[in-house]
Amino acid sequence: MMNLSPKQMILIAVGLLVLGVLLPFLMVMDVLESTFFLNFFSYACQVSGLVLGMIGAFSIVKINRNKR
């Protein structure tokens, strides 16, 4: 796995989550055509952003606990 700091993980996760919300919004507004690939990609962005954000948050908690 890449050596990302927890803050970098959370920033990437926020980007993925925003993309995962923005794509369906654009599909509903008929700016983008709704295709199976685009729907799956949007879902994958949401899930991976959620998982990556949770890992980043857990890493921050673990680092702060180890400092005490």
N, CA, C and O atoms as a Maestro MAE file, in Angstrom:
{
 s_m_m2io_version
 :::
 2.0.0
}

f_m_ct {
 s_m_title
 :::
 protein
 m_atom[272] {
  # First column is atom index #
  i_m_mmod_type
  r_m_x_coord
  r_m_y_coord
  r_m_z_coord
  i_m_residue_number
  s_m_chain_name
  s_m_pdb_residue_name
  s_m_pdb_atom_name
  i_m_atomic_number
  :::
  1 25 0.832 -1.178 0.000 1 A "MET " " N  " 7
  2 3 0.000 0.000 0.000 1 A "MET " " CA " 6
  3 2 0.879 1.245 0.000 1 A "MET " " C  " 6
  4 15 2.021 1.223 0.459 1 A "MET " " O  " 8
  5 25 0.329 2.310 -0.516 2 A "MET " " N  " 7
  6 3 1.079 3.558 -0.575 2 A "MET " " CA " 6
  7 2 1.266 4.109 0.826 2 A "MET " " C  " 6
  8 15 0.454 3.860 1.716 2 A "MET " " O  " 8
  9 25 2.325 4.847 1.013 3 A "ASN " " N  " 7
  10 3 2.584 5.485 2.300 3 A "ASN " " CA " 6
  11 2 1.884 6.831 2.337 3 A "ASN " " C  " 6
  12 15 2.483 7.858 2.018 3 A "ASN " " O  " 8
  13 25 0.627 6.827 2.725 4 A "LEU " " N  " 7
  14 3 -0.139 8.061 2.842 4 A "LEU " " CA " 6
  15 2 -0.327 8.392 4.312 4 A "LEU " " C  " 6
  16 15 -0.549 7.506 5.138 4 A "LEU " " O  " 8
  17 25 -0.238 9.659 4.625 5 A "SER " " N  " 7
  18 3 -0.535 10.070 5.993 5 A "SER " " CA " 6
  19 2 -2.052 10.022 6.182 5 A "SER " " C  " 6
  20 15 -2.800 10.056 5.205 5 A "SER " " O  " 8
  21 25 -2.500 9.945 7.417 6 A "PRO " " N  " 7
  22 3 -3.951 9.917 7.646 6 A "PRO " " CA " 6
  23 2 -4.676 11.148 7.098 6 A "PRO " " C  " 6
  24 15 -5.807 11.041 6.623 6 A "PRO " " O  " 8
  25 25 -4.040 12.301 7.160 7 A "LYS " " N  " 7
  26 3 -4.670 13.515 6.627 7 A "LYS " " CA " 6
  27 2 -4.816 13.431 5.107 7 A "LYS " " C  " 6
  28 15 -5.819 13.873 4.547 7 A "LYS " " O  " 8
  29 25 -3.813 12.862 4.448 8 A "GLN " " N  " 7
  30 3 -3.902 12.679 3.000 8 A "GLN " " CA " 6
  31 2 -5.012 11.691 2.652 8 A "GLN " " C  " 6
  32 15 -5.736 11.882 1.674 8 A "GLN " " O  " 8
  33 25 -5.143 10.629 3.460 9 A "MET " " N  " 7
  34 3 -6.218 9.661 3.231 9 A "MET " " CA " 6
  35 2 -7.580 10.330 3.341 9 A "MET " " C  " 6
  36 15 -8.470 10.082 2.528 9 A "MET " " O  " 8
  37 25 -7.734 11.170 4.341 10 A "ILE " " N  " 7
  38 3 -9.022 11.829 4.538 10 A "ILE " " CA " 6
  39 2 -9.309 12.819 3.413 10 A "ILE " " C  " 6
  40 15 -10.454 12.940 2.980 10 A "ILE " " O  " 8
  41 25 -8.294 13.524 2.937 11 A "LEU " " N  " 7
  42 3 -8.498 14.456 1.819 11 A "LEU " " CA " 6
  43 2 -8.894 13.721 0.542 11 A "LEU " " C  " 6
  44 15 -9.778 14.171 -0.188 11 A "LEU " " O  " 8
  45 25 -8.248 12.603 0.275 12 A "ILE " " N  " 7
  46 3 -8.607 11.806 -0.897 12 A "ILE " " CA " 6
  47 2 -10.021 11.263 -0.734 12 A "ILE " " C  " 6
  48 15 -10.791 11.225 -1.694 12 A "ILE " " O  " 8
  49 25 -10.362 10.843 0.483 13 A "ALA " " N  " 7
  50 3 -11.696 10.314 0.754 13 A "ALA " " CA " 6
  51 2 -12.769 11.376 0.525 13 A "ALA " " C  " 6
  52 15 -13.829 11.085 -0.030 13 A "ALA " " O  " 8
  53 25 -12.493 12.600 0.950 14 A "VAL " " N  " 7
  54 3 -13.451 13.686 0.732 14 A "VAL " " CA " 6
  55 2 -13.645 13.925 -0.765 14 A "VAL " " C  " 6
  56 15 -14.768 14.135 -1.224 14 A "VAL " " O  " 8
  57 25 -12.564 13.893 -1.512 15 A "GLY " " N  " 7
  58 3 -12.667 14.051 -2.965 15 A "GLY " " CA " 6
  59 2 -13.490 12.950 -3.604 15 A "GLY " " C  " 6
  60 15 -14.316 13.217 -4.476 15 A "GLY " " O  " 8
  61 25 -13.271 11.714 -3.178 16 A "LEU " " N  " 7
  62 3 -14.039 10.590 -3.720 16 A "LEU " " CA " 6
  63 2 -15.518 10.696 -3.349 16 A "LEU " " C  " 6
  64 15 -16.392 10.417 -4.170 16 A "LEU " " O  " 8
  65 25 -15.790 11.098 -2.113 17 A "LEU " " N  " 7
  66 3 -17.183 11.238 -1.696 17 A "LEU " " CA " 6
  67 2 -17.890 12.361 -2.449 17 A "LEU " " C  " 6
  68 15 -19.053 12.218 -2.827 17 A "LEU " " O  " 8
  69 25 -17.202 13.463 -2.665 18 A "VAL " " N  " 7
  70 3 -17.798 14.567 -3.435 18 A "VAL " " CA " 6
  71 2 -18.065 14.119 -4.862 18 A "VAL " " C  " 6
  72 15 -19.118 14.423 -5.424 18 A "VAL " " O  " 8
  73 25 -17.118 13.397 -5.452 19 A "LEU " " N  " 7
  74 3 -17.316 12.877 -6.809 19 A "LEU " " CA " 6
  75 2 -18.469 11.886 -6.843 19 A "LEU " " C  " 6
  76 15 -19.240 11.856 -7.802 19 A "LEU " " O  " 8
  77 25 -18.587 11.078 -5.801 20 A "GLY " " N  " 7
  78 3 -19.665 10.105 -5.725 20 A "GLY " " CA " 6
  79 2 -21.028 10.737 -5.550 20 A "GLY " " C  " 6
  80 15 -22.037 10.107 -5.868 20 A "GLY " " O  " 8
  81 25 -21.092 11.956 -5.057 21 A "VAL " " N  " 7
  82 3 -22.364 12.668 -4.942 21 A "VAL " " CA " 6
  83 2 -22.615 13.522 -6.184 21 A "VAL " " C  " 6
  84 15 -23.754 13.650 -6.634 21 A "VAL " " O  " 8
  85 25 -21.563 14.098 -6.727 22 A "LEU " " N  " 7
  86 3 -21.699 14.999 -7.867 22 A "LEU " " CA " 6
  87 2 -22.126 14.261 -9.144 22 A "LEU " " C  " 6
  88 15 -22.947 14.767 -9.908 22 A "LEU " " O  " 8
  89 25 -21.573 13.080 -9.370 23 A "LEU " " N  " 7
  90 3 -21.919 12.334 -10.586 23 A "LEU " " CA " 6
  91 2 -23.402 11.970 -10.654 23 A "LEU " " C  " 6
  92 15 -24.025 12.215 -11.686 23 A "LEU " " O  " 8
  93 25 -24.005 11.390 -9.592 24 A "PRO " " N  " 7
  94 3 -25.448 11.122 -9.679 24 A "PRO " " CA " 6
  95 2 -26.288 12.399 -9.818 24 A "PRO " " C  " 6
  96 15 -27.318 12.401 -10.493 24 A "PRO " " O  " 8
  97 25 -25.839 13.477 -9.175 25 A "PHE " " N  " 7
  98 3 -26.557 14.740 -9.315 25 A "PHE " " CA " 6
  99 2 -26.563 15.199 -10.766 25 A "PHE " " C  " 6
  100 15 -27.592 15.631 -11.285 25 A "PHE " " O  " 8
  101 25 -25.399 15.101 -11.420 26 A "LEU " " N  " 7
  102 3 -25.329 15.498 -12.832 26 A "LEU " " CA " 6
  103 2 -26.134 14.565 -13.725 26 A "LEU " " C  " 6
  104 15 -26.668 14.993 -14.748 26 A "LEU " " O  " 8
  105 25 -26.224 13.291 -13.344 27 A "MET " " N  " 7
  106 3 -27.042 12.353 -14.115 27 A "MET " " CA " 6
  107 2 -28.528 12.677 -13.958 27 A "MET " " C  " 6
  108 15 -29.282 12.597 -14.928 27 A "MET " " O  " 8
  109 25 -28.952 13.039 -12.758 28 A "VAL " " N  " 7
  110 3 -30.355 13.388 -12.531 28 A "VAL " " CA " 6
  111 2 -30.713 14.673 -13.265 28 A "VAL " " C  " 6
  112 15 -31.826 14.812 -13.773 28 A "VAL " " O  " 8
  113 25 -29.781 15.604 -13.322 29 A "MET " " N  " 7
  114 3 -30.027 16.874 -14.010 29 A "MET " " CA " 6
  115 2 -29.872 16.747 -15.534 29 A "MET " " C  " 6
  116 15 -29.987 17.745 -16.244 29 A "MET " " O  " 8
  117 25 -29.617 15.561 -16.034 30 A "ASP " " N  " 7
  118 3 -29.440 15.263 -17.463 30 A "ASP " " CA " 6
  119 2 -28.268 15.998 -18.091 30 A "ASP " " C  " 6
  120 15 -28.281 16.291 -19.287 30 A "ASP " " O  " 8
  121 25 -27.256 16.297 -17.290 31 A "VAL " " N  " 7
  122 3 -26.022 16.853 -17.836 31 A "VAL " " CA " 6
  123 2 -25.161 15.715 -18.362 31 A "VAL " " C  " 6
  124 15 -24.529 15.838 -19.411 31 A "VAL " " O  " 8
  125 25 -25.140 14.596 -17.620 32 A "LEU " " N  " 7
  126 3 -24.437 13.390 -18.035 32 A "LEU " " CA " 6
  127 2 -25.453 12.299 -18.322 32 A "LEU " " C  " 6
  128 15 -26.490 12.203 -17.665 32 A "LEU " " O  " 8
  129 25 -25.138 11.485 -19.307 33 A "GLU " " N  " 7
  130 3 -26.018 10.361 -19.611 33 A "GLU " " CA " 6
  131 2 -25.768 9.246 -18.599 33 A "GLU " " C  " 6
  132 15 -24.623 8.895 -18.315 33 A "GLU " " O  " 8
  133 25 -26.838 8.706 -18.070 34 A "SER " " N  " 7
  134 3 -26.730 7.648 -17.076 34 A "SER " " CA " 6
  135 2 -26.427 6.328 -17.776 34 A "SER " " C  " 6
  136 15 -27.252 5.799 -18.521 34 A "SER " " O  " 8
  137 25 -25.227 5.809 -17.525 35 A "THR " " N  " 7
  138 3 -24.833 4.517 -18.072 35 A "THR " " CA " 6
  139 2 -24.493 3.577 -16.921 35 A "THR " " C  " 6
  140 15 -24.293 4.012 -15.787 35 A "THR " " O  " 8
  141 25 -24.432 2.312 -17.220 36 A "PHE " " N  " 7
  142 3 -24.104 1.328 -16.192 36 A "PHE " " CA " 6
  143 2 -22.716 1.598 -15.633 36 A "PHE " " C  " 6
  144 15 -22.525 1.545 -14.418 36 A "PHE " " O  " 8
  145 25 -21.749 1.884 -16.486 37 A "PHE " " N  " 7
  146 3 -20.387 2.139 -16.024 37 A "PHE " " CA " 6
  147 2 -20.330 3.366 -15.130 37 A "PHE " " C  " 6
  148 15 -19.669 3.342 -14.092 37 A "PHE " " O  " 8
  149 25 -21.009 4.431 -15.515 38 A "LEU " " N  " 7
  150 3 -20.981 5.667 -14.724 38 A "LEU " " CA " 6
  151 2 -21.682 5.471 -13.377 38 A "LEU " " C  " 6
  152 15 -21.238 6.005 -12.360 38 A "LEU " " O  " 8
  153 25 -22.768 4.711 -13.373 39 A "ASN " " N  " 7
  154 3 -23.449 4.418 -12.108 39 A "ASN " " CA " 6
  155 2 -22.552 3.586 -11.200 39 A "ASN " " C  " 6
  156 15 -22.448 3.870 -10.007 39 A "ASN " " O  " 8
  157 25 -21.907 2.569 -11.748 40 A "PHE " " N  " 7
  158 3 -21.025 1.725 -10.963 40 A "PHE " " CA " 6
  159 2 -19.814 2.512 -10.468 40 A "PHE " " C  " 6
  160 15 -19.385 2.338 -9.327 40 A "PHE " " O  " 8
  161 25 -19.266 3.370 -11.311 41 A "PHE " " N  " 7
  162 3 -18.121 4.194 -10.930 41 A "PHE " " CA " 6
  163 2 -18.493 5.143 -9.797 41 A "PHE " " C  " 6
  164 15 -17.709 5.337 -8.868 41 A "PHE " " O  " 8
  165 25 -19.673 5.731 -9.866 42 A "SER " " N  " 7
  166 3 -20.135 6.627 -8.812 42 A "SER " " CA " 6
  167 2 -20.288 5.876 -7.494 42 A "SER " " C  " 6
  168 15 -19.886 6.369 -6.441 42 A "SER " " O  " 8
  169 25 -20.867 4.691 -7.559 43 A "TYR " " N  " 7
  170 3 -21.029 3.877 -6.349 43 A "TYR " " CA " 6
  171 2 -19.670 3.476 -5.785 43 A "TYR " " C  " 6
  172 15 -19.463 3.505 -4.572 43 A "TYR " " O  " 8
  173 25 -18.749 3.103 -6.663 44 A "ALA " " N  " 7
  174 3 -17.405 2.708 -6.220 44 A "ALA " " CA " 6
  175 2 -16.686 3.890 -5.573 44 A "ALA " " C  " 6
  176 15 -15.963 3.703 -4.594 44 A "ALA " " O  " 8
  177 25 -16.867 5.089 -6.092 45 A "CYS " " N  " 7
  178 3 -16.265 6.281 -5.480 45 A "CYS " " CA " 6
  179 2 -16.820 6.516 -4.083 45 A "CYS " " C  " 6
  180 15 -16.072 6.843 -3.162 45 A "CYS " " O  " 8
  181 25 -18.117 6.354 -3.926 46 A "GLN " " N  " 7
  182 3 -18.728 6.569 -2.616 46 A "GLN " " CA " 6
  183 2 -18.227 5.552 -1.598 46 A "GLN " " C  " 6
  184 15 -17.856 5.915 -0.481 46 A "GLN " " O  " 8
  185 25 -18.217 4.281 -1.985 47 A "VAL " " N  " 7
  186 3 -17.812 3.229 -1.048 47 A "VAL " " CA " 6
  187 2 -16.327 3.337 -0.712 47 A "VAL " " C  " 6
  188 15 -15.947 3.241 0.455 47 A "VAL " " O  " 8
  189 25 -15.485 3.536 -1.727 48 A "SER " " N  " 7
  190 3 -14.052 3.627 -1.459 48 A "SER " " CA " 6
  191 2 -13.721 4.895 -0.671 48 A "SER " " C  " 6
  192 15 -12.816 4.876 0.162 48 A "SER " " O  " 8
  193 25 -14.433 5.991 -0.917 49 A "GLY " " N  " 7
  194 3 -14.230 7.202 -0.135 49 A "GLY " " CA " 6
  195 2 -14.616 7.011 1.319 49 A "GLY " " C  " 6
  196 15 -13.936 7.503 2.219 49 A "GLY " " O  " 8
  197 25 -15.705 6.300 1.546 50 A "LEU " " N  " 7
  198 3 -16.131 6.027 2.915 50 A "LEU " " CA " 6
  199 2 -15.119 5.149 3.642 50 A "LEU " " C  " 6
  200 15 -14.763 5.428 4.787 50 A "LEU " " O  " 8
  201 25 -14.658 4.096 2.986 51 A "VAL " " N  " 7
  202 3 -13.689 3.180 3.603 51 A "VAL " " CA " 6
  203 2 -12.367 3.892 3.862 51 A "VAL " " C  " 6
  204 15 -11.794 3.769 4.945 51 A "VAL " " O  " 8
  205 25 -11.888 4.629 2.881 52 A "LEU " " N  " 7
  206 3 -10.617 5.328 3.037 52 A "LEU " " CA " 6
  207 2 -10.701 6.397 4.124 52 A "LEU " " C  " 6
  208 15 -9.747 6.589 4.877 52 A "LEU " " O  " 8
  209 25 -11.822 7.086 4.210 53 A "GLY " " N  " 7
  210 3 -12.004 8.079 5.263 53 A "GLY " " CA " 6
  211 2 -12.027 7.452 6.644 53 A "GLY " " C  " 6
  212 15 -11.462 8.000 7.590 53 A "GLY " " O  " 8
  213 25 -12.678 6.307 6.761 54 A "MET " " N  " 7
  214 3 -12.710 5.623 8.053 54 A "MET " " CA " 6
  215 2 -11.321 5.132 8.446 54 A "MET " " C  " 6
  216 15 -10.936 5.242 9.610 54 A "MET " " O  " 8
  217 25 -10.573 4.597 7.501 55 A "ILE " " N  " 7
  218 3 -9.204 4.151 7.788 55 A "ILE " " CA " 6
  219 2 -8.350 5.340 8.225 55 A "ILE " " C  " 6
  220 15 -7.574 5.231 9.174 55 A "ILE " " O  " 8
  221 25 -8.489 6.473 7.537 56 A "GLY " " N  " 7
  222 3 -7.741 7.673 7.921 56 A "GLY " " CA " 6
  223 2 -8.114 8.167 9.302 56 A "GLY " " C  " 6
  224 15 -7.244 8.556 10.081 56 A "GLY " " O  " 8
  225 25 -9.407 8.155 9.614 57 A "ALA " " N  " 7
  226 3 -9.851 8.598 10.941 57 A "ALA " " CA " 6
  227 2 -9.349 7.653 12.029 57 A "ALA " " C  " 6
  228 15 -8.901 8.098 13.086 57 A "ALA " " O  " 8
  229 25 -9.423 6.351 11.770 58 A "PHE " " N  " 7
  230 3 -8.927 5.383 12.745 58 A "PHE " " CA " 6
  231 2 -7.418 5.520 12.940 58 A "PHE " " C  " 6
  232 15 -6.911 5.336 14.046 58 A "PHE " " O  " 8
  233 25 -6.705 5.843 11.862 59 A "SER " " N  " 7
  234 3 -5.259 6.024 11.970 59 A "SER " " CA " 6
  235 2 -4.916 7.239 12.832 59 A "SER " " C  " 6
  236 15 -3.976 7.195 13.625 59 A "SER " " O  " 8
  237 25 -5.670 8.312 12.677 60 A "ILE " " N  " 7
  238 3 -5.436 9.501 13.504 60 A "ILE " " CA " 6
  239 2 -5.682 9.181 14.971 60 A "ILE " " C  " 6
  240 15 -4.911 9.598 15.835 60 A "ILE " " O  " 8
  241 25 -6.749 8.448 15.258 61 A "VAL " " N  " 7
  242 3 -7.044 8.073 16.642 61 A "VAL " " CA " 6
  243 2 -5.931 7.203 17.200 61 A "VAL " " C  " 6
  244 15 -5.508 7.393 18.340 61 A "VAL " " O  " 8
  245 25 -5.454 6.252 16.410 62 A "LYS " " N  " 7
  246 3 -4.384 5.360 16.870 62 A "LYS " " CA " 6
  247 2 -3.097 6.125 17.141 62 A "LYS " " C  " 6
  248 15 -2.414 5.856 18.129 62 A "LYS " " O  " 8
  249 25 -2.761 7.070 16.282 63 A "ILE " " N  " 7
  250 3 -1.550 7.874 16.474 63 A "ILE " " CA " 6
  251 2 -1.673 8.719 17.734 63 A "ILE " " C  " 6
  252 15 -0.721 8.828 18.506 63 A "ILE " " O  " 8
  253 25 -2.847 9.319 17.947 64 A "ASN " " N  " 7
  254 3 -3.038 10.146 19.149 64 A "ASN " " CA " 6
  255 2 -3.048 9.321 20.413 64 A "ASN " " C  " 6
  256 15 -2.590 9.799 21.451 64 A "ASN " " O  " 8
  257 25 -3.554 8.097 20.370 65 A "ARG " " N  " 7
  258 3 -3.512 7.235 21.552 65 A "ARG " " CA " 6
  259 2 -2.096 6.798 21.883 65 A "ARG " " C  " 6
  260 15 -1.733 6.682 23.053 65 A "ARG " " O  " 8
  261 25 -1.295 6.557 20.851 66 A "ASN " " N  " 7
  262 3 0.094 6.129 21.077 66 A "ASN " " CA " 6
  263 2 0.949 7.254 21.651 66 A "ASN " " C  " 6
  264 15 1.960 6.986 22.300 66 A "ASN " " O  " 8
  265 25 0.560 8.515 21.422 67 A "LYS " " N  " 7
  266 3 1.322 9.644 21.948 67 A "LYS " " CA " 6
  267 2 1.137 9.800 23.457 67 A "LYS " " C  " 6
  268 15 2.007 10.345 24.137 67 A "LYS " " O  " 8
  269 25 0.006 9.322 23.982 68 A "ARG " " N  " 7
  270 3 -0.267 9.470 25.419 68 A "ARG " " CA " 6
  271 2 0.448 8.436 26.240 68 A "ARG " " C  " 6
  272 15 0.322 8.425 27.465 68 A "ARG " " O  " 8
  :::
 }
 m_bond[271] {
  # First column is bond index #
  i_m_from
  i_m_to
  i_m_order
  :::
  1 1 2 1
  2 2 3 1
  3 3 4 2
  4 3 5 1
  5 5 6 1
  6 6 7 1
  7 7 8 2
  8 7 9 1
  9 9 10 1
  10 10 11 1
  11 11 12 2
  12 11 13 1
  13 13 14 1
  14 14 15 1
  15 15 16 2
  16 15 17 1
  17 17 18 1
  18 18 19 1
  19 19 20 2
  20 19 21 1
  21 21 22 1
  22 22 23 1
  23 23 24 2
  24 23 25 1
  25 25 26 1
  26 26 27 1
  27 27 28 2
  28 27 29 1
  29 29 30 1
  30 30 31 1
  31 31 32 2
  32 31 33 1
  33 33 34 1
  34 34 35 1
  35 35 36 2
  36 35 37 1
  37 37 38 1
  38 38 39 1
  39 39 40 2
  40 39 41 1
  41 41 42 1
  42 42 43 1
  43 43 44 2
  44 43 45 1
  45 45 46 1
  46 46 47 1
  47 47 48 2
  48 47 49 1
  49 49 50 1
  50 50 51 1
  51 51 52 2
  52 51 53 1
  53 53 54 1
  54 54 55 1
  55 55 56 2
  56 55 57 1
  57 57 58 1
  58 58 59 1
  59 59 60 2
  60 59 61 1
  61 61 62 1
  62 62 63 1
  63 63 64 2
  64 63 65 1
  65 65 66 1
  66 66 67 1
  67 67 68 2
  68 67 69 1
  69 69 70 1
  70 70 71 1
  71 71 72 2
  72 71 73 1
  73 73 74 1
  74 74 75 1
  75 75 76 2
  76 75 77 1
  77 77 78 1
  78 78 79 1
  79 79 80 2
  80 79 81 1
  81 81 82 1
  82 82 83 1
  83 83 84 2
  84 83 85 1
  85 85 86 1
  86 86 87 1
  87 87 88 2
  88 87 89 1
  89 89 90 1
  90 90 91 1
  91 91 92 2
  92 91 93 1
  93 93 94 1
  94 94 95 1
  95 95 96 2
  96 95 97 1
  97 97 98 1
  98 98 99 1
  99 99 100 2
  100 99 101 1
  101 101 102 1
  102 102 103 1
  103 103 104 2
  104 103 105 1
  105 105 106 1
  106 106 107 1
  107 107 108 2
  108 107 109 1
  109 109 110 1
  110 110 111 1
  111 111 112 2
  112 111 113 1
  113 113 114 1
  114 114 115 1
  115 115 116 2
  116 115 117 1
  117 117 118 1
  118 118 119 1
  119 119 120 2
  120 119 121 1
  121 121 122 1
  122 122 123 1
  123 123 124 2
  124 123 125 1
  125 125 126 1
  126 126 127 1
  127 127 128 2
  128 127 129 1
  129 129 130 1
  130 130 131 1
  131 131 132 2
  132 131 133 1
  133 133 134 1
  134 134 135 1
  135 135 136 2
  136 135 137 1
  137 137 138 1
  138 138 139 1
  139 139 140 2
  140 139 141 1
  141 141 142 1
  142 142 143 1
  143 143 144 2
  144 143 145 1
  145 145 146 1
  146 146 147 1
  147 147 148 2
  148 147 149 1
  149 149 150 1
  150 150 151 1
  151 151 152 2
  152 151 153 1
  153 153 154 1
  154 154 155 1
  155 155 156 2
  156 155 157 1
  157 157 158 1
  158 158 159 1
  159 159 160 2
  160 159 161 1
  161 161 162 1
  162 162 163 1
  163 163 164 2
  164 163 165 1
  165 165 166 1
  166 166 167 1
  167 167 168 2
  168 167 169 1
  169 169 170 1
  170 170 171 1
  171 171 172 2
  172 171 173 1
  173 173 174 1
  174 174 175 1
  175 175 176 2
  176 175 177 1
  177 177 178 1
  178 178 179 1
  179 179 180 2
  180 179 181 1
  181 181 182 1
  182 182 183 1
  183 183 184 2
  184 183 185 1
  185 185 186 1
  186 186 187 1
  187 187 188 2
  188 187 189 1
  189 189 190 1
  190 190 191 1
  191 191 192 2
  192 191 193 1
  193 193 194 1
  194 194 195 1
  195 195 196 2
  196 195 197 1
  197 197 198 1
  198 198 199 1
  199 199 200 2
  200 199 201 1
  201 201 202 1
  202 202 203 1
  203 203 204 2
  204 203 205 1
  205 205 206 1
  206 206 207 1
  207 207 208 2
  208 207 209 1
  209 209 210 1
  210 210 211 1
  211 211 212 2
  212 211 213 1
  213 213 214 1
  214 214 215 1
  215 215 216 2
  216 215 217 1
  217 217 218 1
  218 218 219 1
  219 219 220 2
  220 219 221 1
  221 221 222 1
  222 222 223 1
  223 223 224 2
  224 223 225 1
  225 225 226 1
  226 226 227 1
  227 227 228 2
  228 227 229 1
  229 229 230 1
  230 230 231 1
  231 231 232 2
  232 231 233 1
  233 233 234 1
  234 234 235 1
  235 235 236 2
  236 235 237 1
  237 237 238 1
  238 238 239 1
  239 239 240 2
  240 239 241 1
  241 241 242 1
  242 242 243 1
  243 243 244 2
  244 243 245 1
  245 245 246 1
  246 246 247 1
  247 247 248 2
  248 247 249 1
  249 249 250 1
  250 250 251 1
  251 251 252 2
  252 251 253 1
  253 253 254 1
  254 254 255 1
  255 255 256 2
  256 255 257 1
  257 257 258 1
  258 258 259 1
  259 259 260 2
  260 259 261 1
  261 261 262 1
  262 262 263 1
  263 263 264 2
  264 263 265 1
  265 265 266 1
  266 266 267 1
  267 267 268 2
  268 267 269 1
  269 269 270 1
  270 270 271 1
  271 271 272 2
  :::
 }
}
